[in-house]
């Protein structure tokens, strides 16, 4: 059961430490998860990443949150049938109604005691929404460790780049349309 972030919409929500919403989602990979090459399909990993990130965003914001964008998804090593995959996620940064969630994907053989190996990472942006699907405020994230502080700063850089890229593309399209080159 989730509680409202704050009953007074004009008041800033109280901040939450990073650790409050940090989670690990684990799943064993089976034959139904494979692609034509016999390794686990990237889409299966992406679904687990989105599931974990969504749980973190909902937990941090105290209610529903929707995926707004996937900023980056890096596949570092193939995942195989029988691997136990661990998807670790946490809120890195918060805006007024949006949150960046960082996700790290690890895999280990289900029947071995060797340490898990990082096989992927991703950054997703979620928007907290109310019962009408409209943006709602989220509590600020409070970085607790030096690693959390670094992730917060890196998330701010990614946000700046994301907004600049969006603005540049919009301006390019407007210029092309003004020149009669609109290829919609």
GIVEN-V790600 format. One record per helix or strand. SS is the DSSP state (@ for helix, = for strand). FROM is the first residue (numbers start at 1). TO is the last residue. If there is no record, write none. Layout:
SS:FROM:TO
SS:FROM:TO
//
This chain:
=:16:17
@:18:20
=:23:28
@:31:33
=:34:34
=:39:40
@:42:61
=:65:75
=:80:80
=:83:94
=:98:109
=:117:129
=:135:135
=:141:142
@:146:178
//
